[in-house]
Amino acid sequence: MKARHVLWFILSCIAGLAILGLVFPRDGINILGFHLEFPHPTEVIIGDTITKIDVEETIKKQTNYMSEAEVRSHLDSIRALKDFAQNSPSRLHYPDDNREFFYPLFEDLTNAKRNKKIIRFVHYGDSQIEIDRISEELRESFQEIFGGSGPGMIPAIQTIPTRAVSQDYSGDLHRYTIYGNVESRANHNRYGGMALVTEVEGSATINIRTRVTAKPRAKSFNTVKVLLGNCKPSFKCYGKAGYNNLETKSIDTQSKSPTLLEWTLPKDVSSATLNFEGNGEIYGIILEADHGVSVDNIPMRGCSGTIFTRMDSLVLSQSLQKANTRLIIMQYGGNVMPVVNNEKKVDWFGEQIAKQITFLQNVCPESQILFIGPSDMSTNIKGSMLTRPFLIDVNNKLKETALKNGAAYWDMFSAMGGENSMSQWVNASPPLASSDYIHFTQLGADKIGEMLFVAFNNDYTMFKISKKVRESKNKKQSISQKEDEQ
């Protein structure tokens, strides 16, 4: 075959494909249960128009902004802090743009050590936070500044391995959750602060040890607490923590209200064994310090965050308050994406989340709420891994809903780079997200946790500056009044 014949054959094929692309329906056709699409010639000619981001540079700008800014004086530092708070994609958003929203929380954090108090952050989320992802980075960073140690509150039975602790149990324990399959539900709605309950019927033993993979401060603790409820008289709990025996504590009167048992140890340990005798419900086991910050990781695989209103409000309220919960983090949105295919469903999801926020505000009025929106999630659209349809709408609706209902919002979607950024997190070296284009790798989750902490710390630093200014002003006014009196 001559060269010109080959050329004509190739050109004819291209022309035929172009004509087919022109006449083929742009939305594709369905044949025998299959959906077929054919690219329009303009799509082929224009090629890949996806805006690419430098993931490493994106993260650097949002975590090292102070070192990047031209800081020559204290005033320059304040300008850099304000610029981040007003313009960074990774900034925290507040109701009515009230930059003092978290000032009460910051005040309590500042005084936690002096007051010998634990300030608890409860991090609820979906599978994106499993294995202690994101939570562990927040925990370590906050504890470095405000004190504290230990992995926080953990379930009596851990079905998904975490980087923080290893657990095993024996005896008559039965685990139920408010989320997941219907088969996992209890025949009541007393689920406690972890959205689950473990029932004891007879005797049981739980062994817990922190892992070598845990962040440094999560590896040890000097306080052991057990949150119980609905215990029959003579329910007992005792055990051992490190080389320390935990004295037997019993519940002599039956009450459905949660009870907090507590043991304080003379020094830090990394393991504990708890024994239970009797009939009762375990809502959580707490391993932490006697002061500082504690961050609980509570992942709910497959959950979209609409389950809180189905829980017993009194049990949930007392569980959260007895543990001194001051910040409730809700991280949801990803699991609703497969069913959201129009604006009506976007609005419906926003309405459901509004109910959950209001419910949690009522059951734990001492707490403030931070809602974390979904990450970017990619799906194959005409051969390219692009942001899922309606994800941007869901993110915007969640931000609007949170702010309208008195909760702060962290826009994870924007923080990681916005539209079509997930594919670039997946293709980063080393990868920052997994090949499902939904979940972060451990390294990627650490980066997300770091960005969120930096956003918190930026506003905390502004709080400290504002506090110093107020104290200085009050001091001057006091001196002036004394001089006037003289």
Secondary structure in CASP SS format (residue, H / E / C, confidence):
PFRMAT SS
TARGET T0000
AUTHOR 0000-0000-0000
METHOD secondary structure of the structure
MODEL  1
M C 1.00
K C 1.00
A H 1.00
R H 1.00
H H 1.00
V H 1.00
L H 1.00
W H 1.00
F H 1.00
I H 1.00
L H 1.00
S H 1.00
C H 1.00
I H 1.00
A H 1.00
G H 1.00
L H 1.00
A H 1.00
I H 1.00
L H 1.00
G H 1.00
L H 1.00
V H 1.00
F C 1.00
P C 1.00
R C 1.00
D C 1.00
G C 1.00
I E 1.00
N E 1.00
I E 1.00
L C 1.00
G C 1.00
F E 1.00
H E 1.00
L E 1.00
E C 1.00
F C 1.00
P C 1.00
H C 1.00
P H 1.00
T H 1.00
E H 1.00
V H 1.00
I H 1.00
I H 1.00
G C 1.00
D C 1.00
T C 1.00
I C 1.00
T C 1.00
K C 1.00
I C 1.00
D C 1.00
V H 1.00
E H 1.00
E H 1.00
T H 1.00
I H 1.00
K H 1.00
K H 1.00
Q H 1.00
T H 1.00
N C 1.00
Y H 1.00
M H 1.00
S H 1.00
E H 1.00
A C 1.00
E C 1.00
V C 1.00
R C 1.00
S C 1.00
H H 1.00
L H 1.00
D H 1.00
S H 1.00
I H 1.00
R H 1.00
A H 1.00
L H 1.00
K H 1.00
D H 1.00
F H 1.00
A H 1.00
Q H 1.00
N H 1.00
S C 1.00
P C 1.00
S C 1.00
R C 1.00
L E 1.00
H E 1.00
Y C 1.00
P H 1.00
D H 1.00
D H 1.00
N C 1.00
R C 1.00
E C 1.00
F C 1.00
F C 1.00
Y H 1.00
P H 1.00
L H 1.00
F H 1.00
E H 1.00
D H 1.00
L H 1.00
T H 1.00
N H 1.00
A C 1.00
K C 1.00
R C 1.00
N C 1.00
K C 1.00
K C 1.00
I E 1.00
I E 1.00
R E 1.00
F E 1.00
V E 1.00
H E 1.00
Y E 1.00
G E 1.00
D C 1.00
S H 1.00
Q H 1.00
I H 1.00
E H 1.00
I H 1.00
D H 1.00
R C 1.00
I C 1.00
S H 1.00
E H 1.00
E H 1.00
L H 1.00
R H 1.00
E H 1.00
S H 1.00
F H 1.00
Q H 1.00
E H 1.00
I H 1.00
F H 1.00
G C 1.00
G C 1.00
S C 1.00
G C 1.00
P C 1.00
G E 1.00
M E 1.00
I E 1.00
P C 1.00
A C 1.00
I C 1.00
Q C 1.00
T C 1.00
I C 1.00
P C 1.00
T C 1.00
R C 1.00
A C 1.00
V E 1.00
S E 1.00
Q E 1.00
D E 1.00
Y E 1.00
S E 1.00
G E 1.00
D E 1.00
L E 1.00
H E 1.00
R E 1.00
Y E 1.00
T E 1.00
I C 1.00
Y C 1.00
G C 1.00
N C 1.00
V H 1.00
E H 1.00
S H 1.00
R C 1.00
A C 1.00
N C 1.00
H C 1.00
N C 1.00
R C 1.00
Y C 1.00
G C 1.00
G C 1.00
M C 1.00
A C 1.00
L E 1.00
V E 1.00
T E 1.00
E E 1.00
V E 1.00
E E 1.00
G E 1.00
S E 1.00
A E 1.00
T E 1.00
I E 1.00
N E 1.00
I E 1.00
R E 1.00
T E 1.00
R C 1.00
V C 1.00
T C 1.00
A C 1.00
K C 1.00
P H 1.00
R H 1.00
A H 1.00
K H 1.00
S C 1.00
F E 1.00
N E 1.00
T E 1.00
V E 1.00
K E 1.00
V E 1.00
L E 1.00
L E 1.00
G E 1.00
N C 1.00
C E 1.00
K C 1.00
P C 1.00
S C 1.00
F E 1.00
K E 1.00
C E 1.00
Y E 1.00
G E 1.00
K E 1.00
A E 1.00
G C 1.00
Y C 1.00
N E 1.00
N E 1.00
L E 1.00
E E 1.00
T E 1.00
K E 1.00
S E 1.00
I E 1.00
D C 1.00
T C 1.00
Q C 1.00
S E 1.00
K C 1.00
S C 1.00
P C 1.00
T E 1.00
L E 1.00
L E 1.00
E E 1.00
W E 1.00
T E 1.00
L E 1.00
P E 1.00
K E 1.00
D E 1.00
V E 1.00
S C 1.00
S E 1.00
A E 1.00
T E 1.00
L E 1.00
N E 1.00
F E 1.00
E E 1.00
G E 1.00
N E 1.00
G E 1.00
E E 1.00
I E 1.00
Y E 1.00
G E 1.00
I E 1.00
I E 1.00
L E 1.00
E E 1.00
A C 1.00
D C 1.00
H C 1.00
G E 1.00
V E 1.00
S E 1.00
V E 1.00
D E 1.00
N E 1.00
I E 1.00
P E 1.00
M C 1.00
R C 1.00
G C 1.00
C C 1.00
S C 1.00
G C 1.00
T C 1.00
I C 1.00
F H 1.00
T H 1.00
R H 1.00
M C 1.00
D C 1.00
S H 1.00
L H 1.00
V H 1.00
L H 1.00
S H 1.00
Q H 1.00
S H 1.00
L H 1.00
Q H 1.00
K H 1.00
A C 1.00
N C 1.00
T E 1.00
R E 1.00
L E 1.00
I E 1.00
I E 1.00
M E 1.00
Q E 1.00
Y C 1.00
G C 1.00
G H 1.00
N H 1.00
V H 1.00
M H 1.00
P H 1.00
V H 1.00
V C 1.00
N C 1.00
N C 1.00
E H 1.00
K H 1.00
K H 1.00
V H 1.00
D H 1.00
W H 1.00
F H 1.00
G H 1.00
E H 1.00
Q H 1.00
I H 1.00
A H 1.00
K H 1.00
Q H 1.00
I H 1.00
T H 1.00
F H 1.00
L H 1.00
Q H 1.00
N H 1.00
V H 1.00
C C 1.00
P C 1.00
E C 1.00
S C 1.00
Q E 1.00
I E 1.00
L E 1.00
F E 1.00
I E 1.00
G C 1.00
P C 1.00
S C 1.00
D C 1.00
M C 1.00
S E 1.00
T E 1.00
N E 1.00
I E 1.00
K C 1.00
G C 1.00
S E 1.00
M E 1.00
L E 1.00
T E 1.00
R C 1.00
P C 1.00
F C 1.00
L H 1.00
I H 1.00
D H 1.00
V H 1.00
N H 1.00
N H 1.00
K H 1.00
L H 1.00
K H 1.00
E H 1.00
T H 1.00
A H 1.00
L H 1.00
K H 1.00
N C 1.00
G C 1.00
A C 1.00
A E 1.00
Y E 1.00
W E 1.00
D C 1.00
M H 1.00
F H 1.00
S H 1.00
A H 1.00
M C 1.00
G C 1.00
G C 1.00
E C 1.00
N C 1.00
S C 1.00
M H 1.00
S H 1.00
Q H 1.00
W H 1.00
V H 1.00
N C 1.00
A C 1.00
S C 1.00
P C 1.00
P C 1.00
L C 1.00
A E 1.00
S C 1.00
S C 1.00
D C 1.00
Y C 1.00
I C 1.00
H C 1.00
F E 1.00
T C 1.00
Q H 1.00
L H 1.00
G H 1.00
A H 1.00
D H 1.00
K H 1.00
I H 1.00
G H 1.00
E H 1.00
M H 1.00
L H 1.00
F H 1.00
V H 1.00
A H 1.00
F H 1.00
N H 1.00
N H 1.00
D H 1.00
Y H 1.00
T H 1.00
M H 1.00
F H 1.00
K H 1.00
I H 1.00
S H 1.00
K H 1.00
K H 1.00
V H 1.00
R H 1.00
E H 1.00
S H 1.00
K H 1.00
N H 1.00
K H 1.00
K H 1.00
Q H 1.00
S H 1.00
I H 1.00
S H 1.00
Q H 1.00
K H 1.00
E H 1.00
D H 1.00
E H 1.00
Q C 1.00
END
